[in-house]
Amino acid sequence: MTIWKHVIADTYFDDGSPPALRQRDAGEVRIDEREIVVSYEDDDGVVIYRGNNDGSGHFSLEAPERNGRASLHRFIPNGNFLEGYWIEGGNRGMWRIELGQPDLG
């Protein structure tokens, strides 16, 4: 399993708020041959999105506790960026996650 801690996320909201919210140390991404897990903390606590990894670089994720679903795409194999959309409760938008260097220890 590869783990990236302190990823950087650009989150876009489709609600008329400012066009981008840049979050440093926004969370953690874990990817192995079976699964992807994206976790972060917001004002209401920890959020965990999980999805299957079929090896294609395209992920469909869910966060049942938040009524959330999302997609992420890694267009370059082993690339540093994941991009996609999210819907959580009544909110929706897009996100881009910069992985950086994996945590090796």
C-alpha positions as a Markdown table, in Angstrom:
| # | Residue | x | y | z |
|---|---|---|---|---|
| 1 | Met | 0.0 | 0.0 | 0.0 |
| 2 | Thr | 1.2 | 3.5 | -0.9 |
| 3 | Ile | 0.3 | 6.3 | 1.5 |
| 4 | Trp | 0.6 | 10.0 | 0.9 |
| 5 | Lys | 0.2 | 12.2 | 4.0 |
| 6 | His | -0.4 | 15.9 | 4.0 |
| 7 | Val | -1.6 | 16.0 | 0.4 |
| 8 | Ile | -2.6 | 19.3 | -1.1 |
| 9 | Ala | -6.2 | 19.7 | -2.4 |
| 10 | Asp | -7.8 | 22.3 | -4.6 |
| 11 | Thr | -11.6 | 22.1 | -4.0 |
| 12 | Tyr | -14.1 | 23.9 | -6.2 |
| 13 | Phe | -17.7 | 24.4 | -5.0 |
| 14 | Asp | -20.6 | 24.7 | -7.3 |
| 15 | Asp | -22.5 | 27.1 | -5.0 |
| 16 | Gly | -21.3 | 30.5 | -6.0 |
| 17 | Ser | -18.5 | 30.6 | -3.4 |
| 18 | Pro | -15.0 | 31.8 | -4.4 |
| 19 | Pro | -13.8 | 29.7 | -7.3 |
| 20 | Ala | -11.1 | 27.7 | -5.4 |
| 21 | Leu | -10.2 | 26.8 | -1.9 |
| 22 | Arg | -6.6 | 25.6 | -1.6 |
| 23 | Gln | -6.0 | 23.4 | 1.4 |
| 24 | Arg | -2.6 | 22.4 | 2.5 |
| 25 | Asp | -2.1 | 19.3 | 4.6 |
| 26 | Ala | -5.6 | 18.6 | 3.6 |
| 27 | Gly | -5.6 | 14.9 | 4.2 |
| 28 | Glu | -4.3 | 11.5 | 3.3 |
| 29 | Val | -4.5 | 9.2 | 0.3 |
| 30 | Arg | -3.9 | 5.5 | 0.3 |
| 31 | Ile | -3.8 | 3.3 | -2.8 |
| 32 | Asp | -3.1 | -0.4 | -3.1 |
| 33 | Glu | -3.9 | -2.9 | -5.8 |
| 34 | Arg | -7.5 | -3.3 | -4.5 |
| 35 | Glu | -8.6 | 0.0 | -3.0 |
| 36 | Ile | -8.2 | 3.8 | -2.8 |
| 37 | Val | -9.0 | 5.7 | 0.4 |
| 38 | Val | -9.1 | 9.5 | 0.7 |
| 39 | Ser | -9.5 | 10.9 | 4.2 |
| 40 | Tyr | -9.6 | 14.4 | 5.5 |
| 41 | Glu | -11.0 | 16.4 | 8.4 |
| 42 | Asp | -13.6 | 19.2 | 8.1 |
| 43 | Asp | -15.7 | 21.1 | 10.6 |
| 44 | Asp | -17.9 | 18.1 | 11.3 |
| 45 | Gly | -15.1 | 15.6 | 11.8 |
| 46 | Val | -13.2 | 13.0 | 9.7 |
| 47 | Val | -14.5 | 12.2 | 6.2 |
| 48 | Ile | -13.5 | 8.9 | 4.5 |
| 49 | Tyr | -14.1 | 8.2 | 0.8 |
| 50 | Arg | -13.4 | 4.6 | -0.3 |
| 51 | Gly | -13.4 | 3.0 | -3.7 |
| 52 | Asn | -12.2 | 0.0 | -5.7 |
| 53 | Asn | -9.0 | 0.1 | -7.7 |
| 54 | Asp | -9.3 | -1.8 | -10.9 |
| 55 | Gly | -5.9 | -0.7 | -12.1 |
| 56 | Ser | -7.2 | 1.7 | -14.8 |
| 57 | Gly | -6.4 | 4.9 | -12.9 |
| 58 | His | -10.2 | 5.8 | -12.6 |
| 59 | Phe | -11.8 | 5.5 | -9.2 |
| 60 | Ser | -15.4 | 5.7 | -8.1 |
| 61 | Leu | -15.6 | 6.5 | -4.3 |
| 62 | Glu | -18.3 | 6.7 | -1.7 |
| 63 | Ala | -18.5 | 8.2 | 1.8 |
| 64 | Pro | -21.8 | 6.7 | 3.2 |
| 65 | Glu | -21.5 | 8.5 | 6.5 |
| 66 | Arg | -21.7 | 11.8 | 4.6 |
| 67 | Asn | -24.0 | 10.8 | 1.8 |
| 68 | Gly | -21.1 | 11.3 | -0.5 |
| 69 | Arg | -19.9 | 10.0 | -3.8 |
| 70 | Ala | -17.0 | 11.1 | -5.9 |
| 71 | Ser | -14.8 | 10.2 | -8.8 |
| 72 | Leu | -11.0 | 10.6 | -9.1 |
| 73 | His | -8.9 | 10.1 | -12.2 |
| 74 | Arg | -5.1 | 9.6 | -12.4 |
| 75 | Phe | -4.5 | 10.3 | -16.0 |
| 76 | Ile | -0.7 | 9.5 | -15.9 |
| 77 | Pro | 0.2 | 6.1 | -14.4 |
| 78 | Asn | 1.9 | 6.7 | -11.0 |
| 79 | Gly | 1.3 | 10.4 | -11.6 |
| 80 | Asn | 1.2 | 13.0 | -8.8 |
| 81 | Phe | -2.4 | 14.3 | -9.4 |
| 82 | Leu | -5.9 | 12.9 | -8.9 |
| 83 | Glu | -8.8 | 14.9 | -10.4 |
| 84 | Gly | -12.6 | 14.5 | -10.3 |
| 85 | Tyr | -16.0 | 15.5 | -9.0 |
| 86 | Trp | -17.7 | 15.1 | -5.6 |
| 87 | Ile | -21.2 | 15.3 | -4.3 |
| 88 | Glu | -21.7 | 15.4 | -0.6 |
| 89 | Gly | -25.1 | 15.8 | 0.9 |
| 90 | Gly | -26.6 | 18.7 | -1.0 |
| 91 | Asn | -23.2 | 20.1 | -2.1 |
| 92 | Arg | -21.2 | 19.4 | -5.2 |
| 93 | Gly | -18.1 | 20.4 | -6.9 |
| 94 | Met | -14.7 | 19.3 | -8.3 |
| 95 | Trp | -11.4 | 18.5 | -6.6 |
| 96 | Arg | -7.7 | 18.1 | -7.6 |
| 97 | Ile | -5.4 | 16.4 | -5.2 |
| 98 | Glu | -1.6 | 16.7 | -5.4 |
| 99 | Leu | -0.1 | 13.7 | -3.9 |
| 100 | Gly | 3.6 | 14.7 | -3.6 |
| 101 | Gln | 6.0 | 12.1 | -2.3 |
| 102 | Pro | 4.7 | 9.0 | -0.7 |
| 103 | Asp | 5.3 | 8.4 | 3.0 |
| 104 | Leu | 7.9 | 5.7 | 3.3 |
| 105 | Gly | 7.8 | 5.1 | 7.0 |
